[in-house]
Amino acid sequence: MILRWGPLLLAAALPAAAWSADAPEAPTRYSVRAGDTLYDLAQRYLVRPSAAGVVQRLNRIADPRRLPIGRTLDVPTDLLRTEPVVARLVAYSGPVSVRGSGAGPLRLEMPVREGFELSTGVNAFLTFELPDGSRLTLPSQSRVRLGRLRRVLLTGAVQRDISLEEGRASSTVTPLPNPDSRFRILTPVAVSAVRGTEFRVRHDDSAGRSTVEVIEGRVGEALVGAPNETSVAAGFGASAARGLVSSPARLLPAPTLSSPARLQDEPQVTFAVRPGSGAAYRGQIARDAGFIDLISEVESTGPLLAFDAIPNGTFFVRLTTIDAAGLEGLPATYAFERRLNALGLDEPQTVAGAKRQYLFKWRSTGGAPETFRFVLARKADGSDAVIDAPGLAERQIVVNDLPPGLYYWRVAVARHEGGRLFEKWSPPQRFEIGR
């Protein structure tokens, strides 16, 4: 079988009935096989046996018991029997909601069915997966309703209609061999119908505007019988608002990360990208390279993205650039290691009631047991050391009888975690004793 993937079609600003998942659709075409009779087909595949009469009249069948092999029958879609397709929640983080009849408490692997509403709060994420492997991820402050998740018994076609009511959704769609299968993202102003691709859809309800960005692969036709359809190929995006669809625009290239191999050991996890022509930058952190299990997201108008409250571990960051029209560009993905190991120095103090005694104190933050090394030297690079004290357990040391002069001091912290040693030096701090 040859599969042909065409470009995505974005249909804008249609009346609700024109593109609703419940709107009348073109008849389904069925090729008669050996042994088929209209009565048998109605018994197995139609909503009621009496629907055979409707199909007989529509196709002008003289003898319903004798159907020529290979003849094509047009069957009204609303007469076809279907069975539900059940998705499952494969990842979530933060305040998320899954509501629907029989949903039960929120939990991993919970069934997600037709009619359910899924939403995410601030810095919250969820991903659900269909039996065919297609996935949809909701980033923070987004909401979808599963309009139709069905398999047509007559043809085996899978119907997947998802309404994006607010926010953004990122989809990876598995191509299915049945050409009648569909995957559609519907917003109040646009429909994106695809087969076999990775793409993003965003809807801003306050602005009445929807955008689509195609990342890779080829996508199928939009199942809407209306004008103003725009083909959007991989690497391009378009927007729909006020009854118009923009011309496809090339997405900005993936940003380049400065110092991608840097260990993330400060309280904030930060990424500096090389400035480009974008108006803003977006970063997402996930536990997996496929970004199924997202844990954090930030957006910045500058090329520095900072994340708070990231635990220790190995993660992946996905970076994109957003253009002036609001289209999000192609992604760049990097792996990074997070090991909190922060260190700061306080100002040295004289010890109260003592002569020529100086107290050096420092602050540290991290999860694993720690030891310290204190170095007081004549030079900023640590050479010509006056004191070199390794293996300290306390965050302070008292030094006696230092002669007048200029010194530089710094501290190293060492932590053992997961069978590995993580060590970090503070910047040198100047310290001078007058005569």
C-alpha positions in Angstrom: 0.0 0.0 0.0 1.3 3.5 -0.9 0.7 6.2 1.7 0.6 9.8 0.4 1.0 12.5 2.9 0.0 16.0 1.8 0.5 19.3 3.6 -1.5 20.4 6.6 -4.7 22.4 5.8 -5.8 25.1 8.1 -9.4 26.2 7.7 -10.3 29.5 9.4 -13.3 31.2 11.0 -16.0 28.8 9.9 -19.4 28.7 11.5 -19.4 26.2 14.3 -21.6 23.7 12.4 -19.2 23.8 9.4 -16.4 22.2 11.3 -17.8 20.7 14.4 -16.9 17.1 15.1 -20.6 16.4 15.1 -21.4 18.1 11.7 -22.6 15.9 8.8 -19.8 14.3 6.9 -19.4 12.9 3.5 -20.5 9.2 3.1 -18.0 6.5 3.8 -17.1 4.4 0.8 -16.9 0.6 1.1 -15.8 -1.9 -1.5 -17.9 -5.0 -1.5 -16.1 -8.3 -0.7 -16.9 -11.9 -1.5 -19.8 -13.1 0.6 -21.1 -9.7 1.5 -24.9 -9.1 1.5 -26.5 -5.8 2.5 -28.3 -7.5 5.3 -25.1 -9.0 6.7 -23.3 -5.6 6.5 -26.2 -3.9 8.3 -26.2 -6.5 11.0 -22.5 -6.2 11.7 -21.6 -2.6 10.9 -24.7 -0.3 11.0 -26.4 1.2 14.0 -29.5 -0.9 13.3 -30.5 -3.6 10.8 -33.2 -1.4 9.3 -30.6 1.0 8.1 -29.9 -1.4 5.2 -32.9 0.2 3.4 -31.3 3.6 3.5 -28.1 2.3 2.0 -30.1 0.3 -0.6 -32.0 3.4 -1.8 -28.9 5.6 -1.7 -26.9 3.2 -3.9 -29.9 2.0 -6.0 -29.3 -1.7 -5.2 -31.7 -4.0 -6.9 -31.0 -7.2 -4.9 -29.5 -6.6 -1.4 -28.6 -10.3 -1.3 -26.4 -10.2 -4.4 -23.8 -7.5 -4.3 -21.2 -7.5 -7.1 -17.7 -8.0 -5.7 -15.7 -4.8 -5.9 -18.7 -2.5 -6.1 -18.3 0.7 -4.1 -21.1 1.5 -1.7 -21.7 5.0 -0.2 -22.7 4.6 3.5 -23.9 7.6 5.5 -21.5 8.2 8.3 -24.2 8.6 10.9 -25.4 5.1 10.2 -22.0 3.4 10.9 -21.4 1.5 14.2 -18.3 2.6 16.1 -16.5 1.5 19.2 -14.8 3.9 21.7 -11.0 4.4 21.6 -9.6 4.9 25.1 -6.4 6.9 25.6 -4.3 6.9 28.8 -2.6 9.5 30.9 1.1 8.8 30.6 2.6 11.8 32.4 1.6 14.8 34.5 3.2 17.5 36.7 1.8 20.3 38.8 -1.9 21.2 39.1 -3.8 19.4 36.4 -7.4 18.3 36.0 -9.0 15.4 34.2 -12.7 15.6 34.3 -15.4 13.3 32.8 -17.9 10.6 33.6 -16.2 7.9 35.6 -12.8 9.7 35.5 -12.1 8.9 39.2 -9.0 10.3 41.0 -6.1 11.6 39.0 -3.4 9.0 38.5 -0.9 7.8 35.9 -2.2 5.3 33.4 -5.8 6.4 34.1 -8.2 6.0 31.1 -8.9 9.1 29.2 -12.2 8.9 27.2 -14.3 10.7 24.7 -16.0 13.7 26.3 -13.3 14.2 28.9 -11.9 17.7 29.6 -8.2 18.0 30.5 -6.6 21.2 31.7 -3.3 22.5 33.2 -2.6 25.2 35.7 0.4 27.5 36.1 3.7 25.6 35.3 1.7 22.3 35.0 1.8 19.8 32.2 0.2 16.6 31.1 0.5 14.0 28.2 -2.0 11.4 27.1 -1.4 8.7 24.6 -3.7 6.9 22.2 -3.6 3.1 21.5 -1.9 3.9 18.1 1.0 5.7 19.8 -0.2 9.2 19.0 0.4 11.6 21.8 -0.8 15.1 22.8 1.0 17.2 25.4 -0.6 20.2 27.1 1.8 22.8 28.5 0.8 25.2 31.3 -2.6 27.0 31.3 -4.2 25.1 28.5 -7.5 23.2 28.1 -8.8 20.6 25.7 -11.9 18.6 25.3 -11.9 15.1 23.7 -14.7 15.5 21.1 -14.5 12.2 19.4 -12.4 9.1 20.0 -13.9 6.3 17.9 -13.1 3.4 15.6 -15.5 2.7 12.7 -16.2 -1.0 12.6 -16.9 -1.2 8.8 -13.6 0.3 7.7 -11.4 0.3 10.8 -10.8 4.0 10.4 -9.9 5.8 13.7 -11.5 9.2 14.3 -9.6 11.5 16.7 -11.1 14.9 17.2 -9.7 17.1 20.0 -11.0 20.6 20.8 -8.4 23.1 22.0 -10.4 25.6 24.0 -7.5 27.7 25.4 -3.7 27.7 25.4 -1.4 25.4 23.5 -1.1 21.7 22.5 1.8 19.8 21.0 1.0 16.6 19.1 3.0 13.7 17.7 0.7 11.7 15.4 1.3 8.2 14.2 0.5 7.6 10.5 -2.3 5.0 10.1 -2.6 2.8 7.0 -6.3 3.5 6.7 -6.8 6.7 4.6 -10.1 7.3 6.3 -8.5 7.7 9.7 -8.1 11.3 10.9 -6.5 13.4 13.7 -8.0 16.9 14.1 -7.3 19.7 16.5 -10.2 22.1 16.5 -10.2 25.6 18.0 -13.0 28.2 17.9 -11.5 29.7 14.8 -9.6 27.0 13.0 -9.3 23.3 12.2 -6.0 21.5 11.8 -6.4 18.0 10.3 -3.2 15.9 10.0 -1.8 12.5 9.4 1.6 11.4 10.5 3.5 14.4 11.8 4.7 16.5 14.8 3.0 19.9 15.1 1.8 22.5 17.6 -1.5 24.4 17.8 -2.2 27.5 20.0 -5.4 29.3 20.6 -5.8 32.7 22.3 -9.4 33.0 23.1 -9.2 36.7 24.1 -7.7 37.6 20.7 -9.8 35.2 18.7 -6.6 33.9 17.1 -5.2 30.4 16.4 -1.8 29.4 15.1 -0.3 26.2 13.8 3.4 25.2 13.4 4.5 22.1 11.6 7.7 20.7 13.0 8.4 17.6 10.9 6.9 14.9 8.7 4.0 15.4 6.3 0.4 16.0 7.3 -2.9 15.2 5.6 -5.9 17.2 4.4 -8.2 19.2 6.5 -11.6 17.5 6.6 -13.6 20.7 6.1 -15.6 21.5 3.0 -15.0 25.2 3.0 -12.9 27.8 1.3 -9.9 29.7 2.7 -7.8 26.6 3.2 -4.1 27.0 3.5 -1.5 24.3 3.1 1.2 24.5 5.8 4.3 22.2 5.2 6.9 21.1 7.6 9.1 24.0 8.8 6.3 26.5 8.3 3.5 28.1 10.4 0.3 30.1 9.8 -2.3 31.9 11.9 -6.1 32.2 11.6 -8.1 35.2 12.9 -11.1 37.3 11.9 -12.0 35.0 9.0 -8.6 35.1 7.4 -5.7 32.7 7.3 -2.2 34.1 6.9 0.2 32.9 4.2 2.6 30.3 5.5 5.7 31.7 7.1 9.0 29.9 7.5 9.6 29.1 11.2 12.7 30.6 12.8 15.6 28.1 13.1 16.4 26.3 16.3 18.4 28.4 18.7 22.0 27.5 19.7 22.8 27.0 23.3 25.9 28.5 24.8 27.9 26.1 27.0 25.6 23.2 26.5 27.8 20.8 28.6 27.8 23.1 31.7 26.8 21.4 35.0 23.7 23.1 36.4 24.7 23.5 40.1 23.3 27.0 41.0 19.9 27.5 42.7 18.5 28.6 39.4 18.9 26.5 36.3 19.8 28.9 33.5 20.4 28.6 29.8 21.9 31.3 27.6 21.1 31.1 23.9 22.9 33.0 21.2 20.7 36.0 20.3 18.8 35.8 17.1 16.0 37.6 15.3 13.2 36.4 17.5 11.0 38.6 19.8 11.1 36.0 22.6 12.4 32.6 23.7 10.7 29.6 25.2 12.3 26.8 27.2 10.8 23.5 28.5 12.4 21.0 30.8 11.4 17.3 30.7 12.5 14.1 32.2 12.6 12.3 28.8 14.0 13.2 25.4 10.5 12.8 23.9 9.2 15.6 26.2 6.3 13.4 27.4 7.0 14.1 31.0 7.4 17.9 31.2 8.2 19.5 34.5 8.8 23.2 33.8 8.5 25.9 31.2 9.6 29.6 31.0 9.4 32.3 28.4 11.7 35.3 28.1 12.1 38.4 25.9 15.8 38.1 26.4 18.2 35.2 25.5 18.6 34.0 29.1 16.0 31.5 30.4 16.0 30.8 34.2 14.1 27.9 35.9 13.4 27.6 39.6 12.9 24.5 41.8 14.5 21.9 39.5 15.5 18.8 41.4 18.8 16.9 41.0 19.0 14.5 38.1 19.5 14.2 34.3 17.0 16.2 32.2 16.4 17.5 28.8 15.8 21.1 27.8 13.9 22.2 24.6 14.5 25.7 23.3 12.6 27.7 20.7 12.5 31.2 19.4 9.2 33.1 18.9 8.9 35.6 16.1 7.2 38.9 16.1 4.0 37.4 14.7 3.8 34.9 17.6 4.9 31.8 15.7 7.1 29.5 17.6 10.2 28.3 15.7 11.9 24.9 15.3 13.1 23.3 18.5 16.6 22.5 19.8 17.0 19.8 22.4 19.9 19.3 24.8 20.6 17.0 27.7 21.9 18.4 30.9 22.8 17.4 34.5 21.4 19.1 37.5 23.3 18.8 40.8 22.6 21.6 43.2 25.9 22.7 44.7 25.7 26.4 45.5 28.4 28.2 47.4 28.7 31.8 48.7 31.2 33.7 50.9 30.4 36.1 53.7 32.5 39.1 54.6 35.3 38.1 57.1 34.9 39.4 60.6 37.2 39.9 63.6 36.5 37.6 66.6 34.9 39.6 69.4 37.2 39.8 72.5 40.2 38.3 70.6 43.3 39.9 69.2 44.3 39.2 65.6 41.7 36.5 65.1 39.6 36.5 62.0 36.4 34.5 61.3 35.8 33.3 57.7 32.2 32.0 57.0 30.5 30.7 53.9 27.1 29.4 52.8 26.3 26.3 50.8 23.2 24.6 49.4 22.9 21.0 48.1 21.4 17.7 48.7 24.3 15.4 49.4 26.8 15.3 52.4 29.5 17.9 52.0 33.1 18.8 53.0 35.0 22.0 52.4 38.5 23.2 51.6 39.6 26.7 52.8 42.5 28.4 51.0 44.0 31.8 52.0 46.7 32.9 49.6 48.8 35.9 48.7 47.6 35.8 45.0 44.1 35.7 43.5 44.8 32.5 41.6 45.4 30.6 44.9 49.2 30.4 44.6 51.5 31.3 47.4 49.0 29.9 49.9 49.3 30.9 53.5 46.6 28.4 54.7 45.2 25.4 52.9 42.8 23.5 55.1 40.9 20.5 53.4 38.3 18.2 54.9 36.4 20.8 56.9 32.9 19.8 58.1 31.8 23.3 59.3 31.0 26.3 57.2 33.5 28.5 59.0 37.1 28.7 60.1 39.0 31.0 62.5 42.5 32.1 61.5 45.0 33.5 64.1 47.9 35.9 63.9 47.8 36.9 60.3 50.4 39.6 59.6 49.3 42.8 57.8 49.0 42.6 54.0 46.7 41.7 51.1 45.2 38.3 50.9 42.7 36.3 48.8 40.5 33.6 50.1 38.2 31.0 48.6 36.4 27.8 49.5 35.8 24.6 47.6 32.8 22.3 48.4 32.8 18.6 47.6 29.8 16.3 47.5 29.5 12.6 46.8 26.3 11.6 45.1 25.4 8.6 43.0 29.0 7.3 43.3 30.4 10.5 41.8 32.3 13.5 43.2 31.0 17.0 42.5 33.4 19.7 43.4 33.1 23.5 43.1 35.2 26.5 43.9 33.9 29.9 44.9 35.4 33.0 43.2 38.3 34.5 45.2 37.5 37.2 47.7 39.9 40.0 48.6 40.9 40.5 52.2 43.3 43.1 53.5 44.8 43.7 57.0 46.1 47.1 57.7 49.2 47.9 59.7 
